[in-house]
Amino acid sequence: MAGSLIMLSVGRGLTGPVAERVGVREVVFAGVVMKVLVCVALLSVRAIRGLKRIG
């Protein structure tokens, strides 16, 4: 958990300089692609797909 929080700060800190170098549109597109890939990877795990809602 702590590693995730640290990398979140690192990612936010790098976003500005990278956007200046390659462009805002490209950075946003790369972020969207990464989020979609992470969601697909998580949903490909049967145990995660099979989680039931409590309540």
GIWO-V315661 format. One line per field, one symbol per residue. psi: psi as a letter, one per 40 degrees, with the letter a starting at -180 (. if undefined). Layout:
psi->???
This chain:
psi->dddddddddddddedddddddeidddddddddddddddddddeehddddehihh.
